Amino acid sequence: MSDVLHHLQTRNSAARLTAPAPTAEELEQMLQAGLRAPDHAWLRPWRFIIIEGERREDFGEVLERCLLQRDPGAHSSAREKARAAPLRAPLLMVVVARLQEHPKVPLSEQRLSAGCAAHAILLAAEALGYAGIWRTGAAAFDPYVGAALGLEPGEEVVSFLYIGTRDGSAKTLPALQTSDFVNRW
């Protein structure tokens, strides 16, 4: 168990990612980890959209159009940044919360479950020797992006997971003391 705990305690995001991406078999393992997220009443309040290869460029065009709808006068550098965003990693995964009314499971719990699925996928990527970063930004909450991704009513983007091979060394994170975050009642 000490290897698992060490892995959980040292995981950190990687802003710079490169190829290779996980193989199809490794991606399946990562998704299986996501499917083990806490899921009260077995609602399965999540789904995943994989964007890879040339489709990342297509999604970049969606992000640029989204930017232009929010800011028609966006500078060309902002437009290029939006267009290039999906190219930051060889694999982009959109984690979607599938929200539904339920007498015992509030929508907030369903969103948290989808977030747990996203985190499990990131942990699995690290366990397989890859890295990733969770991003959102304005595009995650934009109806135009949701429509382009084929979101149904009651669905919303929880995260854009960028996954690939860490480019460079892992950043050093400050040590946190649990006593700064824990109270006893």
C-alpha positions in Angstrom: 0.0 0.0 0.0 2.9 2.4 0.6 3.4 2.7 -3.2 -0.2 3.7 -3.7 -0.1 6.2 -0.9 3.1 7.7 -2.2 1.5 8.0 -5.7 -1.6 9.7 -4.2 0.5 12.1 -2.1 2.9 13.2 -4.9 0.6 13.6 -7.9 0.7 17.0 -9.5 -0.5 18.6 -12.7 1.7 18.9 -15.8 1.2 22.0 -17.8 3.6 20.9 -20.5 2.6 17.6 -22.2 3.9 15.8 -25.3 3.5 12.5 -27.2 3.1 9.7 -26.7 -0.5 9.6 -25.4 -1.8 6.5 -23.6 -2.4 3.6 -25.9 -6.0 2.4 -26.4 -5.5 -0.3 -23.7 -4.1 2.2 -21.3 -6.9 4.6 -22.0 -9.4 1.8 -21.3 -7.7 1.3 -17.9 -7.9 5.0 -17.1 -11.6 5.1 -18.0 -12.2 2.0 -15.9 -10.7 3.9 -12.9 -13.0 6.8 -13.7 -16.0 4.4 -13.6 -15.2 3.6 -10.0 -15.9 7.1 -8.8 -18.4 7.3 -5.8 -21.8 7.0 -7.4 -24.8 7.2 -4.9 -27.8 5.3 -6.3 -25.8 4.1 -9.3 -26.9 7.0 -11.4 -23.6 7.0 -13.5 -23.7 10.8 -13.6 -20.8 11.1 -15.9 -19.6 10.4 -19.4 -16.4 11.1 -21.3 -15.6 12.6 -24.7 -12.2 11.8 -26.2 -10.6 14.3 -28.6 -7.4 13.2 -30.2 -5.5 13.4 -33.4 -6.8 15.9 -36.0 -10.0 16.3 -34.1 -8.0 18.5 -31.6 -7.6 21.1 -34.4 -11.3 20.9 -35.1 -12.0 21.5 -31.4 -9.6 24.4 -31.5 -11.8 26.0 -34.1 -14.8 25.6 -31.8 -12.9 27.3 -29.0 -11.9 30.2 -31.3 -15.5 30.7 -32.4 -16.6 30.5 -28.7 -14.1 33.3 -27.9 -15.3 35.4 -30.8 -18.9 35.1 -29.6 -17.9 36.3 -26.1 -15.5 39.0 -27.5 -16.0 39.8 -31.2 -12.9 42.1 -31.2 -10.6 39.5 -29.6 -7.0 40.1 -30.5 -5.4 37.7 -33.0 -3.0 36.4 -30.3 -6.1 35.5 -28.1 -7.7 33.8 -31.1 -4.5 31.8 -31.8 -4.3 30.8 -28.1 -7.9 29.5 -28.2 -7.3 27.6 -31.4 -4.1 26.0 -30.1 -5.4 25.1 -26.7 -6.4 21.5 -27.6 -2.9 21.0 -29.1 -1.3 21.3 -25.6 -1.5 17.5 -25.2 -1.8 14.5 -27.5 -5.1 13.5 -25.8 -8.0 15.7 -24.6 -10.8 14.2 -22.5 -13.9 16.1 -21.7 -15.6 14.9 -18.5 -19.3 15.6 -18.6 -21.7 15.5 -15.7 -25.0 13.9 -16.6 -27.4 15.5 -14.1 -30.8 14.1 -13.3 -33.4 14.8 -10.7 -33.3 12.2 -7.9 -35.0 12.2 -4.5 -31.9 11.1 -2.6 -29.0 12.4 -4.8 -28.8 16.2 -5.2 -27.3 17.7 -8.4 -24.3 18.9 -6.4 -23.5 15.3 -5.4 -23.7 14.2 -9.0 -21.3 17.0 -10.1 -18.9 15.9 -7.4 -19.1 12.3 -8.6 -18.2 13.4 -12.1 -15.3 15.4 -10.6 -14.2 12.3 -8.7 -14.2 10.4 -12.0 -12.0 13.1 -13.6 -9.6 12.9 -10.7 -9.5 9.1 -10.9 -8.6 9.3 -14.6 -5.7 11.7 -13.8 -4.5 9.4 -11.0 -4.7 6.4 -13.4 -2.7 8.3 -16.1 0.0 9.1 -13.5 0.0 5.4 -12.4 0.6 4.4 -16.0 3.5 6.8 -16.4 1.7 9.7 -18.1 0.7 13.0 -16.7 -2.2 15.4 -17.1 -3.8 18.7 -16.1 -7.4 19.6 -15.3 -8.6 22.8 -17.0 -11.9 24.5 -17.4 -12.1 28.2 -18.3 -14.9 30.1 -19.9 -15.3 27.5 -22.7 -16.3 24.8 -20.2 -19.4 26.8 -19.4 -20.3 28.1 -22.8 -23.4 26.8 -24.5 -21.8 27.0 -27.9 -19.0 24.6 -26.8 -21.6 22.3 -25.2 -23.6 22.2 -28.4 -20.5 21.5 -30.4 -19.7 18.6 -28.1 -23.2 17.2 -28.4 -24.2 17.8 -24.8 -27.8 16.9 -24.0 -30.1 18.8 -21.7 -29.0 18.3 -18.1 -25.3 17.7 -19.1 -22.5 20.1 -18.4 -18.7 20.1 -18.8 -16.9 19.4 -15.5 -13.3 19.4 -16.9 -11.1 19.3 -19.9 -8.4 16.8 -19.0 -5.2 17.2 -21.0 -3.2 14.0 -21.0 0.1 12.9 -22.4 3.8 12.5 -21.5 5.2 15.0 -19.1 7.5 17.4 -20.9 10.3 18.1 -18.4 10.5 17.4 -14.7 7.6 17.5 -12.3 7.2 20.8 -10.6 8.1 21.0 -6.9 5.0 21.5 -4.8 5.1 23.0 -1.4 4.5 20.7 1.5 1.1 21.1 3.1 0.4 20.5 6.7 -2.9 18.6 7.4 -3.3 20.7 10.6 -3.9 23.8 8.4 -7.0 22.1 7.0 -8.4 19.9 9.7 -10.5 20.8 12.7 -11.9 18.4 15.3 -15.5 18.8 16.3 
